[in-house]
Amino acid sequence: MNLYDSPVERARRTRERAEELGRAADRATDPEHRQRLREKALRLLRENPAADSPPSR
């Protein structure tokens, strides 16, 4: 396990988690659950603005 958690790595994991939540929201059949998942994904991205932008190459 890599103990050094760089901001870039943290942003990448946050972005991936938000994308997973978005896909789960797309699959959700209950409208309230769908809305909660989308709100959670947006909250993750707001808390970590670096995760909102694609990585620079």
A tleap script that builds the chain and sets N, CA, C and O, in Angstrom:
source leaprc.protein.ff14SB
mol = sequence {
  NMET ASN LEU TYR ASP SER PRO VAL GLU ARG
  ALA ARG ARG THR ARG GLU ARG ALA GLU GLU
  LEU GLY ARG ALA ALA ASP ARG ALA THR ASP
  PRO GLU HIE ARG GLN ARG LEU ARG GLU LYS
  ALA LEU ARG LEU LEU ARG GLU ASN PRO ALA
  ALA ASP SER PRO PRO SER CARG
}
set mol.1.N position { 0.843 -1.189 0.000 }
set mol.1.CA position { 0.000 0.000 0.000 }
set mol.1.C position { 0.888 1.252 0.000 }
set mol.1.O position { 1.842 1.348 0.772 }
set mol.2.N position { 0.571 2.175 -0.846 }
set mol.2.CA position { 1.331 3.410 -0.939 }
set mol.2.C position { 0.797 4.388 0.114 }
set mol.2.O position { -0.362 4.800 0.052 }
set mol.3.N position { 1.637 4.753 1.069 }
set mol.3.CA position { 1.192 5.634 2.147 }
set mol.3.C position { 1.128 7.093 1.712 }
set mol.3.O position { 0.427 7.891 2.334 }
set mol.4.N position { 1.849 7.452 0.652 }
set mol.4.CA position { 1.813 8.821 0.172 }
set mol.4.C position { 0.580 9.021 -0.699 }
set mol.4.O position { 0.427 8.387 -1.743 }
set mol.5.N position { -0.273 9.893 -0.260 }
set mol.5.CA position { -1.522 10.141 -0.973 }
set mol.5.C position { -1.438 11.521 -1.619 }
set mol.5.O position { -1.756 12.531 -0.991 }
set mol.6.N position { -1.013 11.553 -2.858 }
set mol.6.CA position { -0.837 12.834 -3.541 }
set mol.6.C position { -2.196 13.459 -3.855 }
set mol.6.O position { -3.192 12.749 -3.994 }
set mol.7.N position { -2.234 14.772 -3.965 }
set mol.7.CA position { -3.485 15.448 -4.330 }
set mol.7.C position { -4.041 14.950 -5.668 }
set mol.7.O position { -5.256 14.859 -5.846 }
set mol.8.N position { -3.156 14.635 -6.590 }
set mol.8.CA position { -3.597 14.140 -7.903 }
set mol.8.C position { -4.278 12.781 -7.745 }
set mol.8.O position { -5.329 12.535 -8.337 }
set mol.9.N position { -3.684 11.914 -6.955 }
set mol.9.CA position { -4.266 10.593 -6.726 }
set mol.9.C position { -5.608 10.702 -5.999 }
set mol.9.O position { -6.564 10.005 -6.337 }
set mol.10.N position { -5.666 11.570 -5.013 }
set mol.10.CA position { -6.910 11.775 -4.261 }
set mol.10.C position { -8.003 12.309 -5.188 }
set mol.10.O position { -9.154 11.881 -5.104 }
set mol.11.N position { -7.646 13.238 -6.064 }
set mol.11.CA position { -8.613 13.805 -7.011 }
set mol.11.C position { -9.109 12.730 -7.981 }
set mol.11.O position { -10.294 12.673 -8.309 }
set mol.12.N position { -8.177 11.874 -8.436 }
set mol.12.CA position { -8.562 10.802 -9.358 }
set mol.12.C position { -9.557 9.849 -8.702 }
set mol.12.O position { -10.560 9.476 -9.309 }
set mol.13.N position { -9.275 9.457 -7.457 }
set mol.13.CA position { -10.183 8.538 -6.754 }
set mol.13.C position { -11.535 9.185 -6.491 }
set mol.13.O position { -12.570 8.525 -6.590 }
set mol.14.N position { -11.535 10.462 -6.158 }
set mol.14.CA position { -12.792 11.176 -5.917 }
set mol.14.C position { -13.615 11.247 -7.191 }
set mol.14.O position { -14.826 11.028 -7.173 }
set mol.15.N position { -12.940 11.559 -8.311 }
set mol.15.CA position { -13.639 11.636 -9.598 }
set mol.15.C position { -14.222 10.279 -9.979 }
set mol.15.O position { -15.352 10.195 -10.460 }
set mol.16.N position { -13.438 9.208 -9.760 }
set mol.16.CA position { -13.934 7.866 -10.071 }
set mol.16.C position { -15.134 7.507 -9.206 }
set mol.16.O position { -16.094 6.910 -9.693 }
set mol.17.N position { -15.085 7.867 -7.922 }
set mol.17.CA position { -16.196 7.575 -7.016 }
set mol.17.C position { -17.451 8.339 -7.451 }
set mol.17.O position { -18.553 7.790 -7.430 }
set mol.18.N position { -17.283 9.587 -7.839 }
set mol.18.CA position { -18.429 10.381 -8.305 }
set mol.18.C position { -19.015 9.771 -9.578 }
set mol.18.O position { -20.234 9.744 -9.750 }
set mol.19.N position { -18.152 9.284 -10.469 }
set mol.19.CA position { -18.637 8.633 -11.694 }
set mol.19.C position { -19.399 7.354 -11.364 }
set mol.19.O position { -20.428 7.069 -11.976 }
set mol.20.N position { -18.896 6.576 -10.393 }
set mol.20.CA position { -19.594 5.355 -9.967 }
set mol.20.C position { -20.970 5.690 -9.406 }
set mol.20.O position { -21.950 5.002 -9.693 }
set mol.21.N position { -21.038 6.745 -8.608 }
set mol.21.CA position { -22.327 7.154 -8.046 }
set mol.21.C position { -23.286 7.604 -9.149 }
set mol.21.O position { -24.485 7.329 -9.088 }
set mol.22.N position { -22.756 8.287 -10.142 }
set mol.22.CA position { -23.585 8.715 -11.272 }
set mol.22.C position { -24.135 7.529 -12.049 }
set mol.22.O position { -25.299 7.531 -12.451 }
set mol.23.N position { -23.300 6.515 -12.259 }
set mol.23.CA position { -23.778 5.313 -12.963 }
set mol.23.C position { -24.819 4.576 -12.125 }
set mol.23.O position { -25.805 4.069 -12.660 }
set mol.24.N position { -24.599 4.518 -10.813 }
set mol.24.CA position { -25.574 3.872 -9.930 }
set mol.24.C position { -26.891 4.631 -9.966 }
set mol.24.O position { -27.961 4.021 -9.945 }
set mol.25.N position { -26.820 5.950 -10.019 }
set mol.25.CA position { -28.041 6.759 -10.101 }
set mol.25.C position { -28.784 6.482 -11.403 }
set mol.25.O position { -30.014 6.441 -11.423 }
set mol.26.N position { -28.040 6.291 -12.489 }
set mol.26.CA position { -28.667 5.983 -13.774 }
set mol.26.C position { -29.417 4.650 -13.723 }
set mol.26.O position { -30.446 4.484 -14.376 }
set mol.27.N position { -28.890 3.704 -12.940 }
set mol.27.CA position { -29.519 2.386 -12.844 }
set mol.27.C position { -30.651 2.339 -11.813 }
set mol.27.O position { -31.499 1.448 -11.865 }
set mol.28.N position { -30.668 3.285 -10.886 }
set mol.28.CA position { -31.656 3.258 -9.800 }
set mol.28.C position { -33.065 3.424 -10.353 }
set mol.28.O position { -33.311 4.232 -11.249 }
set mol.29.N position { -33.978 2.643 -9.800 }
set mol.29.CA position { -35.367 2.724 -10.252 }
set mol.29.C position { -36.200 3.638 -9.362 }
set mol.29.O position { -37.191 4.209 -9.818 }
set mol.30.N position { -35.813 3.782 -8.109 }
set mol.30.CA position { -36.542 4.650 -7.187 }
set mol.30.C position { -36.083 6.099 -7.388 }
set mol.30.O position { -34.899 6.393 -7.220 }
set mol.31.N position { -36.989 7.001 -7.743 }
set mol.31.CA position { -36.595 8.391 -8.013 }
set mol.31.C position { -35.898 9.070 -6.825 }
set mol.31.O position { -34.971 9.855 -7.020 }
set mol.32.N position { -36.342 8.769 -5.598 }
set mol.32.CA position { -35.706 9.385 -4.423 }
set mol.32.C position { -34.281 8.880 -4.251 }
set mol.32.O position { -33.379 9.655 -3.933 }
set mol.33.N position { -34.076 7.588 -4.460 }
set mol.33.CA position { -32.733 7.022 -4.351 }
set mol.33.C position { -31.835 7.593 -5.441 }
set mol.33.O position { -30.677 7.925 -5.184 }
set mol.34.N position { -32.358 7.706 -6.639 }
set mol.34.CA position { -31.610 8.288 -7.766 }
set mol.34.C position { -31.150 9.700 -7.412 }
set mol.34.O position { -29.998 10.063 -7.651 }
set mol.35.N position { -32.054 10.489 -6.845 }
set mol.35.CA position { -31.734 11.873 -6.481 }
set mol.35.C position { -30.666 11.920 -5.388 }
set mol.35.O position { -29.753 12.743 -5.460 }
set mol.36.N position { -30.763 11.057 -4.383 }
set mol.36.CA position { -29.769 11.026 -3.304 }
set mol.36.C position { -28.383 10.673 -3.848 }
set mol.36.O position { -27.385 11.267 -3.439 }
set mol.37.N position { -28.322 9.710 -4.765 }
set mol.37.CA position { -27.033 9.325 -5.355 }
set mol.37.C position { -26.422 10.475 -6.150 }
set mol.37.O position { -25.221 10.731 -6.061 }
set mol.38.N position { -27.253 11.164 -6.925 }
set mol.38.CA position { -26.743 12.299 -7.706 }
set mol.38.C position { -26.249 13.416 -6.788 }
set mol.38.O position { -25.210 14.022 -7.049 }
set mol.39.N position { -26.990 13.687 -5.719 }
set mol.39.CA position { -26.574 14.714 -4.773 }
set mol.39.C position { -25.250 14.346 -4.114 }
set mol.39.O position { -24.395 15.207 -3.906 }
set mol.40.N position { -25.083 13.073 -3.787 }
set mol.40.CA position { -23.831 12.628 -3.169 }
set mol.40.C position { -22.656 12.807 -4.138 }
set mol.40.O position { -21.580 13.251 -3.738 }
set mol.41.N position { -22.865 12.463 -5.398 }
set mol.41.CA position { -21.808 12.632 -6.405 }
set mol.41.C position { -21.443 14.106 -6.550 }
set mol.41.O position { -20.261 14.447 -6.601 }
set mol.42.N position { -22.438 14.975 -6.617 }
set mol.42.CA position { -22.171 16.407 -6.753 }
set mol.42.C position { -21.468 16.955 -5.515 }
set mol.42.O position { -20.575 17.794 -5.631 }
set mol.43.N position { -21.861 16.488 -4.341 }
set mol.43.CA position { -21.228 16.930 -3.105 }
set mol.43.C position { -19.737 16.533 -3.090 }
set mol.43.O position { -18.882 17.320 -2.681 }
set mol.44.N position { -19.444 15.314 -3.538 }
set mol.44.CA position { -18.049 14.872 -3.608 }
set mol.44.C position { -17.226 15.800 -4.497 }
set mol.44.O position { -16.114 16.188 -4.140 }
set mol.45.N position { -17.773 16.149 -5.643 }
set mol.45.CA position { -17.052 17.001 -6.579 }
set mol.45.C position { -16.909 18.431 -6.051 }
set mol.45.O position { -15.898 19.087 -6.301 }
set mol.46.N position { -17.918 18.914 -5.323 }
set mol.46.CA position { -17.831 20.261 -4.750 }
set mol.46.C position { -16.788 20.316 -3.634 }
set mol.46.O position { -16.079 21.311 -3.489 }
set mol.47.N position { -16.699 19.241 -2.848 }
set mol.47.CA position { -15.742 19.213 -1.745 }
set mol.47.C position { -14.309 19.115 -2.250 }
set mol.47.O position { -13.381 19.521 -1.550 }
set mol.48.N position { -14.115 18.591 -3.436 }
set mol.48.CA position { -12.779 18.443 -3.998 }
set mol.48.C position { -12.788 18.982 -5.424 }
set mol.48.O position { -12.905 18.210 -6.376 }
set mol.49.N position { -12.666 20.302 -5.583 }
set mol.49.CA position { -12.760 20.903 -6.926 }
set mol.49.C position { -11.735 20.355 -7.915 }
set mol.49.O position { -11.993 20.349 -9.118 }
set mol.50.N position { -10.594 19.899 -7.441 }
set mol.50.CA position { -9.580 19.353 -8.351 }
set mol.50.C position { -10.092 18.098 -9.043 }
set mol.50.O position { -9.645 17.771 -10.142 }
set mol.51.N position { -11.023 17.393 -8.411 }
set mol.51.CA position { -11.549 16.158 -9.001 }
set mol.51.C position { -12.528 16.451 -10.131 }
set mol.51.O position { -12.844 15.573 -10.933 }
set mol.52.N position { -13.003 17.687 -10.187 }
set mol.52.CA position { -13.986 18.030 -11.201 }
set mol.52.C position { -13.365 18.214 -12.580 }
set mol.52.O position { -14.052 18.092 -13.595 }
set mol.53.N position { -12.086 18.504 -12.619 }
set mol.53.CA position { -11.429 18.715 -13.910 }
set mol.53.C position { -10.649 17.453 -14.292 }
set mol.53.O position { -10.098 16.775 -13.425 }
set mol.54.N position { -10.606 17.147 -15.559 }
set mol.54.CA position { -9.847 15.976 -15.995 }
set mol.54.C position { -8.366 16.173 -15.741 }
set mol.54.O position { -7.878 17.303 -15.749 }
set mol.55.N position { -7.654 15.093 -15.518 }
set mol.55.CA position { -6.218 15.218 -15.259 }
set mol.55.C position { -5.471 15.785 -16.466 }
set mol.55.O position { -5.802 15.480 -17.612 }
set mol.56.N position { -4.476 16.603 -16.199 }
set mol.56.CA position { -3.685 17.161 -17.290 }
set mol.56.C position { -2.617 16.161 -17.702 }
set mol.56.O position { -2.063 15.445 -16.867 }
set mol.57.N position { -2.340 16.120 -18.979 }
set mol.57.CA position { -1.346 15.142 -19.486 }
set mol.57.C position { -0.247 15.852 -20.209 }
set mol.57.O position { 0.679 15.211 -20.706 }
savepdb mol mol.pdb
quit
